[in-house]
C-alpha cells in the first residue's frame, strides 16, 4: 500500500499561496489543519517550528517537507502547498522553496513517519513530478499526480 494514500485530500491542497516566510507558511498550515482536523493551530505551528529549529526541512530543488509529531492526532495528515513566490528555506542547495508538503504524524508514529517521509523524498526527487506539480492548473491535477505510484 502506498504510504501517501489517505493523507492528502482536496481541501488540504493550497495552490499559489502568498506567504513571505517560513513562519507565514507554518501559520497558514496551522490554520488549514485547524479547520480540517480540529487541532489547535498553535500546536501545529509550534510542532513545525520546533522541528525546523533542529535543521532545515528543505530538500533542495525548491522543495521542503516540514513535519511534526502531534499529540492526540489519530492518523497522519498532509498538505501540499505551492507558493506564489519562492521563499528562503535554508535548503542544502541554497535555492528558495516553492513546493512544500507539510506532514503531521501522531506522536508515536515513528515507523509510519519514516515511511511517509521516504516516499515523499523519493517522489520529489523526480524532476518530472516536481515540474508537473509546479504546472498543475488545479487541485484535481495535484491529487492525480499523488495517486500515481
For each residue, the residues with C-beta under 8 A, 3 or more apart:
1: 5
2: 5 119 149
3: 112 115 116 118 119
4: 7 8 78 116 119 120 123 146
5: 1 2
6: 75
7: 4 75 76 77 78 103 116
8: 4 12 13 78 79 80 143 146
9: 12 13 36 143
10: 13 139 140 143
11: 36
12: 8 9 32 33 36 77 78 79 80
13: 8 9 10 79 80 81 139 142 143
14: 17 28 32 79 80 81 82
15: 82 136 138 139 142
16: 82 83 84
17: 14 25 28 81 82 83 84
18: 83 84 85
19: 24 25 28 81 83 87
20: 24 85 87
21: 24 25 87 88
22: 25 26 52 66 87 88 89
23: 26 27 49
24: 19 20 21 27 28
25: 17 19 21 22 28 29 66 81 83 87 100 102
26: 22 23 29 30 44 45 48 49 52 66
27: 23 24 30 31 41 45
28: 14 17 19 24 25 31 32 81
29: 25 26 32 33 44 45 48 66 79 81 102
30: 26 27 33 34 41 42 43 44 45 48
31: 27 28 34 35 41
32: 12 14 28 29 35 36 79
33: 12 29 30 36 37 39 41 44 77 79 102 104
34: 30 31 37 38 39 40 41 44
35: 31 32
36: 9 11 12 32 33 77
37: 33 34 73 77 104
38: 34
39: 33 34 43 44 70 72 73 104
40: 34 43 44
41: 27 30 31 33 34 44 45
42: 30 45 46
43: 30 39 40 46 47 70 71
44: 26 29 30 33 34 39 40 41 47 48 68 70 104
45: 26 27 29 30 41 42 48 49
46: 42 43 49 50
47: 43 44 50 51 68 69 70 104
48: 26 29 30 44 45 51 52 66 67 68 102
49: 23 26 45 46 52 53
50: 46 47 53 54 68
51: 47 48 54 57 66 67 68
52: 22 26 48 49 55 56 57 66
53: 49 50
54: 50 51
55: 52
56: 52 64 89 90 91 92
57: 51 52 64 65 66 67 89
58: 63 64 89 90 91 92 97
59: 63 64 65 91 92 121 124
60: 63 91 92 93 95
61: 93 95 124 125 127 130
62: 86 91 95 96 97 98 99 130
63: 58 59 60 91 97 98 99 100 101 124 130
64: 56 57 58 59 89 91 97 99 100 101
65: 57 59 100 101 102 103 117 120 121 124
66: 22 25 26 29 48 51 52 57 100 102 103
67: 48 51 57 102 103 104 105 113 117
68: 44 47 48 50 51 103 104 105
69: 47 104 105 106 107 109 113
70: 39 43 44 47 73 104 105 106 107
71: 43 107
72: 39 107
73: 37 39 70 76 77 104 105 106 107
74: 106
75: 6 7 106
76: 7 73 103 104 105 106 109 112 113 116
77: 7 12 33 36 37 73 103 104
78: 4 7 8 12 101 102 103 104 116
79: 8 12 13 14 29 32 33 101 102
80: 8 12 13 14 99 100 101 102 133 142 146
81: 13 14 17 19 25 28 29 99 100 101 102
82: 14 15 16 17 98 99 100 133 134 136 142
83: 16 17 18 19 25 86 87 97 98 99 100
84: 16 17 18
85: 18 20
86: 62 83 95 96 97 98
87: 19 20 21 22 25 83 96 97
88: 21 22 96 97
89: 22 56 57 58 64 96 97
90: 56 58
91: 56 58 59 60 62 63 64 94 95 96 97
92: 56 58 59 60
93: 60 61
94: 91
95: 60 61 62 86 91
96: 62 86 87 88 89 91
97: 58 62 63 64 83 86 87 88 89 91 100
98: 62 63 82 83 86 134
99: 62 63 64 80 81 82 83 124 130 133 134
100: 25 63 64 65 66 80 81 82 83 97
101: 63 64 65 78 79 80 81 120 124
102: 25 29 33 48 65 66 67 78 79 80 81
103: 7 65 66 67 68 76 77 78 113 116 117 120
104: 33 37 39 44 47 67 68 69 70 73 76 77 78
105: 67 68 69 70 73 76 109 112 113 116
106: 69 70 73 74 75 76 109 112
107: 69 70 71 72 73
108:
109: 69 76 105 106 112 113
110: 113 114
111: 114 115
112: 3 76 105 106 109 115 116
113: 67 69 76 103 105 109 110 116 117
114: 110 111 117 118
115: 3 111 112 118 119
116: 3 4 7 76 78 103 105 112 113 119 120
117: 65 67 103 113 114 120 121
118: 3 114 115 121 122
119: 2 3 4 115 116 122 123
120: 4 65 101 103 116 117 123 124
121: 59 65 117 118 124 125
122: 118 119 125 126
123: 4 119 120 126 129 146
124: 59 61 63 65 99 101 120 121 129 130
125: 61 121 122
126: 122 123 129 130
127: 61 130 131
128: 131 132
129: 123 124 126 132 133 145
130: 61 62 63 99 124 126 127 133 134
131: 127 128 134 135
132: 128 129 135 136 141 145
133: 80 82 99 129 130 136 142 145
134: 82 98 99 130 131
135: 131 132
136: 15 82 132 133 141 142 145
137: 141
138: 15 141 142
139: 10 13 15 142 143
140: 10 143 144
141: 132 136 137 138 144 145
142: 13 15 80 82 133 136 138 139 145 146
143: 8 9 10 13 139 140 146 147
144: 140 141 147 148
145: 129 132 133 136 141 142 148
146: 4 8 80 123 142 143
147: 143 144
148: 144 145
149: 2
